[in-house]
Amino acid sequence: MRNPILFVSLILIIFVVSSCGEEEKETLPPTTGSISGTVTFVGTPPEGPKEIQVSIFSNLDAKGRPAGPPDYYSEPFTQFTGKVPYKISGVAFGTYKLAAVGYEVPGAPSGTAETVLGMYGFAPPSDMQPDTFTISQENPDITGIDMTADYSAIKE
């Protein structure tokens, strides 16, 4: 009878030891978020290859232009007419002062300025200031950053 008691005792010890530390693990809060929306293309796209994407900037110069390269940008678009959804993931928490749809001539030299086809919250002539948005722990995934991209802005 000694063996069954030893066996049960051993099983009980293993159960107690293995259950220790199985408290519910605390999940860490997110450290990045995302923005998403829809770009509505207006007009006729230029012929040939196109490089169009959404870029976001946290810093602007005194004239309200981006001060440096974008902080984050979307994958290049593969559809160039109608309403096209986009999403930028892995965006650090913070306030972003500009979201814009940019067009770059394929093969343009590095540092060449993109043509801005549209900006979030910018609707001339009544609204000449783009809208800012903040990604935070409380609101990590911002949706509805919709823009209109007007091909007539391209001067070739």
C-alpha positions in Angstrom: 0.0 0.0 0.0 2.9 2.2 0.4 3.5 2.6 -3.4 0.0 3.9 -4.2 0.3 6.6 -1.5 3.7 7.6 -2.7 2.4 7.7 -6.3 -0.7 9.9 -5.3 1.6 12.2 -3.2 4.0 12.6 -6.1 1.2 13.5 -8.5 -0.2 16.0 -6.0 3.2 17.7 -5.6 3.7 17.9 -9.4 0.2 19.4 -9.8 0.9 22.1 -7.1 4.3 23.0 -8.4 3.2 23.1 -12.1 0.1 25.3 -11.2 2.3 27.8 -9.4 3.0 30.9 -11.6 0.0 30.3 -13.8 -1.7 33.4 -12.7 -3.3 35.3 -15.5 -0.5 37.0 -17.5 -0.9 40.7 -17.8 -1.0 41.9 -21.4 1.2 44.8 -22.1 -0.6 47.9 -23.6 0.1 48.7 -27.2 3.0 51.0 -28.1 2.0 51.6 -31.7 -1.3 52.1 -33.6 -2.6 52.6 -37.0 -4.4 55.0 -39.3 -6.8 54.1 -42.0 -9.2 55.6 -44.4 -10.3 55.9 -48.0 -8.7 57.9 -50.8 -11.2 59.0 -53.4 -9.5 59.7 -56.7 -10.9 62.5 -58.9 -10.0 63.1 -62.6 -8.0 61.1 -65.0 -4.8 59.4 -63.8 -1.6 60.1 -65.7 -0.5 57.6 -68.3 2.1 55.0 -67.6 3.5 53.8 -64.2 2.4 55.7 -61.1 3.8 55.9 -57.6 1.0 57.1 -55.2 0.9 56.6 -51.5 -0.4 58.2 -48.3 2.3 59.8 -46.1 2.0 61.2 -42.5 4.2 63.9 -40.9 4.6 65.0 -37.3 6.7 68.1 -38.1 5.9 71.0 -40.3 7.9 74.1 -41.1 6.8 77.7 -40.5 4.9 77.7 -43.8 3.0 74.5 -43.0 5.0 72.3 -45.3 6.5 68.9 -44.2 9.9 69.4 -42.4 11.7 66.4 -43.7 10.7 63.0 -44.9 7.4 61.4 -43.9 7.3 59.7 -40.5 5.2 56.8 -42.0 3.7 56.0 -45.3 1.3 53.5 -46.9 2.1 50.8 -49.4 2.0 52.2 -52.9 -1.4 52.1 -54.4 -2.2 49.6 -57.1 -5.7 51.1 -57.9 -5.8 54.7 -59.2 -9.5 55.4 -59.7 -12.6 55.4 -57.5 -12.5 54.9 -53.7 -9.4 53.0 -52.5 -8.9 52.0 -48.8 -5.5 52.2 -47.2 -4.0 51.5 -43.8 -0.7 52.4 -42.2 0.3 50.1 -39.2 3.0 50.3 -36.7 2.6 54.1 -36.2 4.2 55.4 -33.0 1.9 57.2 -30.5 1.9 61.0 -31.0 0.2 63.9 -32.8 0.5 64.0 -36.6 0.0 67.3 -38.3 -0.4 66.2 -41.9 -1.7 63.2 -43.8 -1.3 63.6 -47.6 -1.7 61.7 -50.8 1.5 62.1 -52.8 2.3 61.4 -56.5 5.9 61.0 -57.6 7.0 60.5 -61.2 8.5 57.0 -61.3 12.3 57.1 -61.6 12.5 60.7 -60.4 15.8 61.6 -58.7 16.0 61.1 -54.9 14.9 64.2 -53.1 12.5 65.3 -55.8 9.3 66.8 -54.3 6.2 64.8 -54.7 3.0 66.4 -56.1 0.4 66.6 -53.3 -2.9 65.3 -54.7 -4.9 65.8 -51.4 -4.6 66.3 -47.7 -6.7 65.2 -44.7 -9.1 67.9 -43.6 -8.0 70.3 -46.4 -11.0 71.5 -48.5 -10.2 74.7 -50.3 -11.4 77.4 -50.5 -13.3 77.2 -47.2 -10.8 75.1 -45.2 -7.2 75.8 -45.9 -5.7 74.0 -42.9 -5.2 70.3 -42.9 -6.5 68.5 -39.8 -4.2 66.9 -37.2 -4.8 63.5 -35.5 -3.4 61.9 -32.4 -2.6 58.2 -31.9 -2.5 57.2 -28.3 -2.8 54.3 -25.9 -6.4 55.2 -25.4 -7.0 55.5 -29.1 -4.4 53.5 -31.0 -6.3 52.8 -34.2 -7.5 56.0 -35.9 -10.1 55.4 -38.7 -11.8 57.8 -41.1 -8.6 59.6 -42.3 -10.3 60.1 -45.7 -8.9 62.2 -48.5 -9.7 63.3 -52.0 -6.8 62.9 -54.5 -7.3 65.3 -57.4 -5.2 64.4 -60.5 -5.6 68.0 -61.8 -2.8 68.9 -59.3 -0.3 67.1 -61.5 1.5 69.6 -63.8 3.5 67.7 -66.5 
